[in-house]
Amino acid sequence: MSDESPQFAQYHGNLKALILDWAGTTVDYGSLAPVRTMQKVFARANLKVDEAAIRQHMGLPKKHHISAILGSIPKVREEWTRLHGRGPREADVEELYKEFIPLQFSCLLEYSTMIPGVVEATERFRRRGLKIGTTTGYTREMLDLLVDASRKAGFIPDCNVAPGDVGAGRPHPYMIYENAVRMQGVSHGGNRQNR
C-alpha cells in the first residue's frame, strides 16, 4: 500500500466566480418552503414525515427528494406499505410530485425573503471582480420566480441553473459545470452533498 496522496492540479490564481444555492443559502433562512411543502404532500397521503427526515435529502431535485423519502426512510416506507398493501412505486412518486408542484408554487414567494447579509456580501464579491452564479433543487419555473423576487431586493446573479437545464441535479455536478462554463471559474457555497 502506498503512502503517497493523490496529486491534484492546484489553481493559484484569483477566484473568478462564486456559486450559491437558493433555499437556505440566499433566501428562505432554514429552507422552510421545501420542508413545509413536503410535509403537506405526505400528510395528504396520510403519512407523517418529520422535518429531520425531510432534511436528510435536501438539495435533491424535488421528485428525487420525494422518492428518497419514500425509499430510504424505513418508518415512511413501512407506513406506506401498511396503508397501500405494497411498497411505494415510481407511479406513486409521480403522483406525489404532481401534488408537490402547485403547493410549492403557492408558498414559494412567501419564503423568498433574502437572508440577511446576502446582498451586501455579494456586492463585496462583485467589487472584488467575482461573478455570482446559483444552483437549486427547484424547477426552472420556480427558480425564475425566485430570481424575479430577489432582483427587487438587489440580488442579481450572473447565472442561474436549475436541474432541468442540465439534465440532472445534485448530487451530480452538472449545475456547477454549467455555471463554470458560463462564468469561466467558480467557488461553491452552500448545500454540499457528500453522498
Buried (B, 14 or more C-beta within 10 A) or exposed (E): EEEEEEEEEEEEEEBBBBBBBBBBBBBBBEBBBBBBBBBBBBEEBEBEBEEEBBBEBBBBBBBBBBBBBBBEBEEBBEBBEEEEEEEBEEEBBEBBBEBBBEBBBEBBEEBBEBBEEBBEBBEEBBEEEBBBBBBBBBBEEBBEBBBEBBEEBEBBBBBBBBBBBBEEBBEBEBBBEBBBEBBEBBEBEBBEEEE
